[in-house]
């Protein structure tokens, strides 16, 4: 039997009036009648006496109500408790981050846990070459990612930072002594790209195939993680682009970082699977945006 039929039967047995039952259930009176006819067909007998002025339970209807009521109340209470739990921000929320726990990541987590002490934020590293795999597999609930995201099944929050790129090169590289280069000069620097299932737009963001004017940029090979890329850079096997906060985190004697002008900014934000959105995910996004705005507390 369908729950909607049973719900309609219980409410009609309380109201004994089709219009009031329809109003309580946000249905039309005709739909109430249809549901009751369907239920009576399933049961095999009349559950209500109906006249133009009066509705009452038949003896079969009274017996069915007495037998059904405890189970129906238990089911309705279970649904209510589940709805309430879905609105609560408790338990554990798993947060994916890309290789480097920058201040945006750690600051967002601290802001969230201060506001929701009953919910623990668990950090999970996401491979640079597969930014959405763990989201879709349910291994993380929400993930820090580069914006914009053009994936129909994913939702995103607002931008949490807007920073420039730096080029990582070996300390032995001819450009190592430079403090900055223009994006057009990347045509002369083979870049380390990504392997794995990363979408094309993501690959282009990490290792663009052309300069802003359209000059091709050679590919120096591919890696799956930032650490693999840094190792290749240190061995002077190519350059690799990093956002400025990540570059600052990975300072190393064998690697020099050079500011790159002329590229669109790197924007970090949050992404999650639309169909799996929860109150905790919404709350974390609000806390992260509030932190990015300088500690502003957004309404829950």
C-alpha positions, 0 to 999 in steps of 0.5 A: 500500500502507498503511504499517501493512501494510508495518510489520507485514510487516517486524516479523513477518519479524523476530519470526516470531511473531504474538503477539510482533509484535502486542506490538511494534506494540500490536496484537492477533494477529488484527489482525496476521493481517488486515494480512498477509492484506491485504498478500498480496492486494495482492502476489498471493502468499503471503509467509509459511508458517504452521503452528500452531508455526512461521512462516517467510518464503516465497521470495517473502517473502524477495525482497519483504523484501530489496527493501523493507527499504532503502525502509522503513528510509529512511521509518521514519528520516524519520518518526523525524527528523520526530518529533524535530524536532517536539519541538525548540524551534528555528527561528522562532515567530511571535507575534501581539500586539494593537497595543501591545507591553506589558511582558507581551508583551516580558517573555514574549518575553525569557523565552522567548528566554533559555530557548530561544536556538535559537528566534527569536521574531518579533513580528507585529501583529494588528488589534484588529478581527480577533484570530484571523484571522492565527492561522487563516491560519497567519500567526502561530503563537500570539497574545496575546489577551483571555481568555476565548476561546470559539472551538472551534478555538482553545486558550488558556493561562493568564491572564498579567495581570489589570488594570482598564480606563481610558476614553480621552476627548479632553482637551476632553471634559466628563469629561476632568478626572475621575480615575475614573468608575463603569461605569454612567456609560458610558451617557452616553459614546458608545463607539468600537467595532470593525468587521471580523470580530471575534466578538461577545464580543470586540466586547463586551469592547472596547465593551460595549453595556450597563452592568453594570446593563443601561443601553444604551451608545451606539456612536460609530462603529467602527474597525479598529485601536487607532491609528484609535480613538485618533485618533477619541478625540483628535478628540472623536468618542467615548470608547474603553476600554483596559486600563491598560497600553495606556493608559499606553503611549498617553499623549498631550496630546490624550487623557485616560485615566480609571479605570473601576470596576465592569467585569470585569478585562481578562485577557491570555493566549495563544491558538493553533490546536489542530490546529497546536500545536507544542513551540515553542508549548507552550514559549512559553506556559510561558515567558509564564506563568513570566514572569507568575508572577515569573520562575518556570521551568516544566518543559518 
